Amino acid sequence: MKKFVAEHLTYPPAALAAKVEGTVVIRYGLDYRGKVTDAKVKKGIGHGCDEEALRVVALLRFTVPQSSKKKVRIHQDININFKLPKPKRTVQPKPRVTSGKMQISYTATGTKISGKVIPDQPAKSGGYTYTIKW
């Protein structure tokens, strides 16, 4: 059930803007067919999170065991956690080295040129640095 909720839950834009985190507690009923009925917010955090939690709970479907052909209604609580997504780190692309070739990057400032050589199989330090002066 946690996987289903995680796949279908979207963070409301208002909650993202307000940086709201927390847990929404939903009380819902199941009819004899396993369909969610009477879903209500028991404890909310606002900013659109309550409505989103209700939407996801309404999507749930359960298999209810039939004992003695009695139609039984079940009530349960579910906690839906809203945690702000971590900012994505930007990763610098690694230089591509083809077999038997090197990539050289350098910077020229005034009369000094410095750069980095990245060989086909770099040393433990990740490459070589050189300086050319003229």
Secondary structure, 3 states (H helix, E strand, C coil): CHHHHHHHCCCCHHHHHHCCCEEEEEEEEECCCCEEEEEEEEECCCCCHHHHHHHHHHHCECCCCCCCCCCCCEEEEEEEEECCCCCCCCCCCCCCCCCCCCEEEEEEECCEEEEEEECCCCCCCCCEEEEEEC
